Structure formats: C-alpha cells, structure tokens
Amino acid sequence: MNISRIYAIFIRQLFLVKSNPTRLASIFLWIIISVIQWGFITKYLGAFGQATFSFVNVVLGAVILWEFTNRVEYGIMTTFLEDIWSNNFINIFASPLKIKEYISGMVLTSIATAAIGFLIMISIAGLGFGYDIFKVGILLLPFIFILFLFGVALGIFASTLIFRLGPAAEWLVWPIPIVLSIFCGVFYPIATLPYSLQVVAKLIPASYVFEGARSILSSNAFPISNLFIGGLLAIIYLLLAYRLFISVYRRNLKNGGIARFSAEGF
C-alpha cells in the first residue's frame, strides 16, 4: 500500500473541515450533548434515595464507551458519504488509488475523530460530573480496542450497504448504533434481556465489553473470557465487512455501477 495515498484520503477530510468549520458540529456536538445530558441523569440517580452505587462510573462510563464506538463507525461512514455528496466518487476510483488504500484512509480519519471525541468526552465527564476513567485504569484499554475494531467493522459494513443500495440507503445505516445498543447491554446487564435477545447479544462483541467493564467495577475481576470472545468476534466481523466491501466494489466495477454512482444516479 502507498502511505501517501492513504494520507491523501485523510488530509482531504481536514481540508473539508477547514473550508466549512460547521462540519465540526456533526462530529463533536452530539457527543458533547450526550455526555452532558447523561451526566445530569447519572448525577440525579446517584442522589436519588441516597444511593451508594456509582452511577457516574458505570452508566456515564458506558455512554462514553458507546459514543466512542459510534464515532469510529460514523468517521468511516461519513468519509465515504462525503465522496458521494460531492459527486467525487468516480474521481476517486479513476485514480491509481487502490481499494484497500481507500478503506485505510477512511479508518485513519475515523481514528482521528474518535480519539479527539473520546478526549473531549472524558474531559467533560471528569470536570463536570466527577467521572474517573482511572477507576478501571489500564484494564479498560483492551476493551476499548475491541470497541474500536467493532466500530470499524460497522463503519465498513454501513458503507458497503450504501455502496450496494445507493445513497438513499444512508437512512438505513444511521440508526444501526441505536438498534445495537438494545442488545449490547450498554445501560443494563445482558441478563435483563429476554432469552431470545440474549442469544443475539452473545453474537455482538460490544456486549462482552460492557459486561466485562461492569465486572471490573463491581468485583475488580478481569474477565479474560469476555476479552477473548469479544476480540475474536470483532476480528471476524471486521474481516467479513472488508471482504463484503471488496465484493460489492468488484460487482459495481464489473457492471459499471461505479460510473453511475452519484446522488442522481440511483
């Protein structure tokens, strides 16, 4: 792979933000609102009935981790959509750019936006609501990495759906994180779900992350099995999403779909 081509995909997003700073709102505004809103909710719950349970570290911490996953997904998906919205898609693939370089550039963009978003969230949560990320400490890093891999897989999968079905499919992919949050146990243990939904939850890497984080906070026990299963599932989904994107790309290349891929072409 050519590093300069990957960097070109990334730097294009910086130029887009520089030319229109309002794009920052879509990247960071919603996570700021979400953290502040849930911060006040957890603060209220913590004071309700003189509760001794740390709602801030558990609930607000879960919100931050899930928003981080969303930022990873949206970072990839919006990078892909930018080329569609600007009718630049055909120019991208008329260049010597390889498809794996294009995907790598989307992932690099996602890393930057997700990392900045994560720092903003923990800063607001820490300064405003007393959230202590060091409560879990370094044990949280492997789980964050799993969420990152899962977010990348979701972002590539969402882009693949749009690539296959056309720009109108973006309305199908935006709600994906909201739907998945039902099964992932972001706000409650998986055991709370009906058995049929628990089966679905066991197929989602993020569910093992949140179950593991709760286990660390409640008993200081590091759930190595959750780490292994969640990591394995995330890697499998990432590879499947990548292969699916390549398959759709080759299909569109063969039938001429790329040449017709514009906002008006579908």
C-alpha positions as CSV (number, residue, x, y, z in Angstrom):
1,M,0.0,0.0,0.0
2,N,1.1,3.6,-0.7
3,I,1.1,5.6,2.5
4,S,0.9,8.9,0.7
5,R,-2.4,7.8,-0.9
6,I,-3.8,6.8,2.4
7,Y,-2.8,10.1,3.9
8,A,-4.4,11.9,0.9
9,I,-7.8,10.4,1.9
10,F,-7.2,11.6,5.4
11,I,-6.0,15.1,4.5
12,R,-9.0,15.7,2.3
13,Q,-11.2,15.5,5.3
14,L,-9.1,18.1,7.0
15,F,-9.5,20.4,4.1
16,L,-13.2,19.8,4.1
17,V,-13.4,20.9,7.7
18,K,-11.1,23.8,7.1
19,S,-13.3,25.1,4.3
20,N,-16.5,24.6,6.3
21,P,-16.0,24.5,10.1
22,T,-19.7,23.8,10.7
23,R,-18.8,20.2,9.9
24,L,-17.3,20.0,13.3
25,A,-20.8,20.2,14.8
26,S,-21.7,16.9,13.2
27,I,-18.5,15.4,14.5
28,F,-18.4,16.7,18.1
29,L,-21.7,18.5,19.0
30,W,-23.8,15.4,19.6
31,I,-21.3,13.6,21.8
32,I,-20.9,16.8,23.9
33,I,-24.7,17.0,24.3
34,S,-25.0,13.3,25.1
35,V,-22.3,13.4,27.8
36,I,-23.8,16.4,29.4
37,Q,-27.3,15.0,29.3
38,W,-26.3,11.6,30.7
39,G,-24.0,13.3,33.2
40,F,-27.0,15.2,34.8
41,I,-29.1,12.0,34.6
42,T,-26.5,9.9,36.5
43,K,-26.0,12.8,39.0
44,Y,-29.7,12.7,39.7
45,L,-29.8,8.9,40.0
46,G,-26.8,9.0,42.3
47,A,-28.5,11.4,44.7
48,F,-31.9,9.7,44.5
49,G,-32.7,7.7,47.6
50,Q,-29.1,8.3,48.9
51,A,-27.8,5.6,46.6
52,T,-24.3,4.3,47.3
53,F,-23.9,2.8,43.8
54,S,-21.6,4.9,41.5
55,F,-23.9,5.7,38.6
56,V,-21.4,8.1,37.2
57,N,-18.6,5.5,36.7
58,V,-20.9,2.8,35.4
59,V,-23.6,4.5,33.4
60,L,-21.8,7.6,32.2
61,G,-18.7,5.4,31.6
62,A,-20.8,3.1,29.4
63,V,-22.2,6.1,27.5
64,I,-18.7,7.3,26.7
65,L,-17.6,3.9,25.5
66,W,-20.6,3.5,23.3
67,E,-20.3,7.0,21.9
68,F,-16.7,6.2,21.1
69,T,-17.8,3.2,19.1
70,N,-20.3,5.4,17.3
71,R,-17.7,7.9,16.4
72,V,-15.5,5.2,14.9
73,E,-18.4,4.0,12.8
74,Y,-19.6,7.4,11.7
75,G,-16.0,8.5,11.0
76,I,-15.7,5.8,8.3
77,M,-19.2,6.2,7.0
78,T,-19.2,10.0,6.7
79,T,-15.8,9.9,4.9
80,F,-17.4,7.5,2.4
81,L,-20.5,9.7,2.1
82,E,-18.6,12.9,1.6
83,D,-17.4,11.5,-1.8
84,I,-21.0,10.7,-2.7
85,W,-22.4,14.0,-1.6
86,S,-19.7,15.9,-3.5
87,N,-20.1,13.6,-6.6
88,N,-16.4,12.9,-6.2
89,F,-16.8,9.1,-6.1
90,I,-16.0,8.4,-9.8
91,N,-12.9,10.7,-9.5
92,I,-11.6,8.6,-6.5
93,F,-11.7,5.3,-8.3
94,A,-10.5,6.7,-11.6
95,S,-7.2,7.5,-9.8
96,P,-4.4,4.9,-9.1
97,L,-5.8,4.6,-5.6
98,K,-6.3,1.0,-4.5
99,I,-9.5,0.0,-2.7
100,K,-7.5,-1.2,0.4
101,E,-5.8,2.2,0.5
102,Y,-9.2,4.0,0.3
103,I,-10.5,1.9,3.2
104,S,-7.3,2.5,5.2
105,G,-7.7,6.2,4.6
106,M,-11.3,6.1,5.9
107,V,-10.1,4.2,9.0
108,L,-7.3,6.7,9.6
109,T,-9.9,9.5,9.5
110,S,-12.1,7.6,11.9
111,I,-9.2,7.1,14.4
112,A,-8.5,10.9,14.5
113,T,-12.1,11.9,15.0
114,A,-12.8,9.1,17.5
115,A,-9.7,9.9,19.6
116,I,-10.4,13.6,19.8
117,G,-14.1,12.9,20.6
118,F,-13.1,10.4,23.3
119,L,-10.7,13.0,24.9
120,I,-13.5,15.6,24.8
121,M,-16.0,13.2,26.5
122,I,-13.8,12.1,29.3
123,S,-12.7,15.7,30.0
124,I,-16.3,17.0,30.2
125,A,-17.3,13.9,32.3
126,G,-14.4,14.3,34.6
127,L,-14.5,18.1,35.1
128,G,-18.3,18.4,35.2
129,F,-19.5,15.2,36.8
130,G,-16.5,13.6,38.6
131,Y,-16.1,10.7,36.2
132,D,-12.8,8.9,36.9
133,I,-11.5,7.0,33.9
134,F,-8.7,5.6,36.1
135,K,-11.3,3.8,38.2
136,V,-10.9,1.0,35.7
137,G,-7.5,2.0,34.6
138,I,-5.3,0.2,32.1
139,L,-7.7,-2.8,32.2
140,L,-10.0,-0.7,30.1
141,L,-7.6,-0.5,27.1
142,P,-8.2,-4.0,25.7
143,F,-11.9,-3.4,25.8
144,I,-11.6,0.0,24.1
145,F,-9.6,-1.7,21.3
146,I,-12.3,-4.3,20.9
147,L,-14.9,-1.5,20.5
148,F,-12.6,0.2,18.0
149,L,-12.4,-2.9,15.9
150,F,-16.2,-3.4,16.1
151,G,-16.7,0.3,15.2
152,V,-14.5,-0.1,12.1
153,A,-16.4,-3.2,11.1
154,L,-19.7,-1.4,11.5
155,G,-18.4,1.6,9.5
156,I,-17.2,-0.6,6.6
157,F,-20.5,-2.6,6.7
158,A,-22.6,0.6,6.7
159,S,-20.5,2.0,3.7
160,T,-21.0,-1.4,1.9
161,L,-24.8,-1.1,2.3
162,I,-24.7,2.4,0.8
163,F,-22.3,1.2,-1.9
164,R,-24.6,-1.6,-2.8
165,L,-28.0,0.0,-2.5
166,G,-27.2,3.6,-3.3
167,P,-27.2,6.9,-1.4
168,A,-30.8,6.6,-0.2
169,A,-29.6,3.6,1.9
170,E,-27.9,6.1,4.3
171,W,-31.2,6.4,6.1
172,L,-31.0,2.7,6.8
173,V,-27.5,2.8,8.4
174,W,-27.7,5.9,10.6
175,P,-29.9,4.1,13.2
176,I,-27.6,1.0,13.4
177,P,-25.9,2.0,16.7
178,I,-29.3,2.8,18.3
179,V,-30.6,-0.6,17.4
180,L,-27.5,-2.4,18.5
181,S,-27.5,-0.6,21.9
182,I,-30.6,-2.6,22.8
183,F,-28.6,-5.8,22.6
184,C,-25.2,-4.7,23.8
185,G,-26.1,-4.1,27.4
186,V,-24.8,-0.5,27.3
187,F,-27.1,0.6,30.1
188,Y,-28.1,-2.7,31.7
189,P,-26.8,-6.3,32.1
190,I,-27.4,-8.7,29.3
191,A,-29.3,-10.9,31.8
192,T,-32.0,-8.3,31.9
193,L,-33.0,-9.2,28.3
194,P,-35.4,-12.0,27.4
195,Y,-33.5,-15.2,26.5
196,S,-34.1,-14.8,22.7
197,L,-32.5,-11.4,22.8
198,Q,-29.6,-12.7,25.0
199,V,-28.8,-15.1,22.2
200,V,-28.5,-12.1,19.8
201,A,-26.4,-10.2,22.4
202,K,-23.9,-13.0,22.6
203,L,-23.1,-12.5,18.9
204,I,-22.2,-8.8,19.4
205,P,-18.6,-8.0,20.5
206,A,-19.7,-4.9,22.4
207,S,-21.9,-6.9,24.8
208,Y,-18.8,-8.6,26.1
209,V,-17.1,-5.3,26.6
210,F,-19.8,-3.8,28.7
211,E,-20.3,-6.9,30.7
212,G,-16.6,-7.1,31.3
213,A,-16.4,-3.4,32.4
214,R,-19.2,-3.9,34.9
215,S,-17.4,-6.9,36.3
216,I,-14.2,-4.9,36.8
217,L,-16.1,-2.1,38.6
218,S,-18.2,-4.4,40.8
219,S,-15.7,-7.0,41.8
220,N,-12.3,-5.9,40.4
221,A,-12.2,-9.2,38.5
222,F,-10.7,-9.1,35.0
223,P,-13.0,-11.2,32.7
224,I,-10.4,-12.7,30.4
225,S,-13.1,-14.9,28.7
226,N,-15.1,-11.7,27.7
227,L,-11.9,-10.2,26.3
228,F,-11.1,-13.2,24.2
229,I,-14.6,-13.8,22.9
230,G,-15.3,-10.1,22.2
231,G,-12.0,-9.7,20.5
232,L,-12.4,-12.8,18.3
233,L,-15.9,-11.7,17.2
234,A,-14.7,-8.2,16.4
235,I,-11.9,-9.5,14.3
236,I,-14.2,-11.9,12.4
237,Y,-16.7,-9.2,11.7
238,L,-14.0,-6.8,10.6
239,L,-12.7,-9.3,8.1
240,L,-16.2,-10.2,6.9
241,A,-17.1,-6.5,6.4
242,Y,-13.9,-5.9,4.5
243,R,-14.5,-8.8,2.2
244,L,-18.1,-7.7,1.6
245,F,-17.0,-4.2,0.7
246,I,-14.4,-5.6,-1.8
247,S,-17.1,-7.9,-3.3
248,V,-19.5,-5.0,-3.8
249,Y,-16.8,-2.9,-5.2
250,R,-15.9,-5.6,-7.8
251,R,-19.5,-6.1,-8.6
252,N,-20.0,-2.3,-9.2
253,L,-16.8,-2.2,-11.2
254,K,-17.9,-5.1,-13.4
255,N,-21.4,-3.9,-14.2
256,G,-20.4,-0.2,-14.5
257,G,-22.2,0.8,-11.3
258,I,-19.2,3.0,-10.2
259,A,-19.6,5.2,-13.3
260,R,-23.2,5.8,-12.4
261,F,-22.7,6.2,-8.7
262,S,-23.8,9.7,-7.9
263,A,-26.7,11.3,-5.9
264,E,-28.8,11.4,-9.0
265,G,-27.6,8.0,-10.5
266,F,-29.7,5.7,-8.4
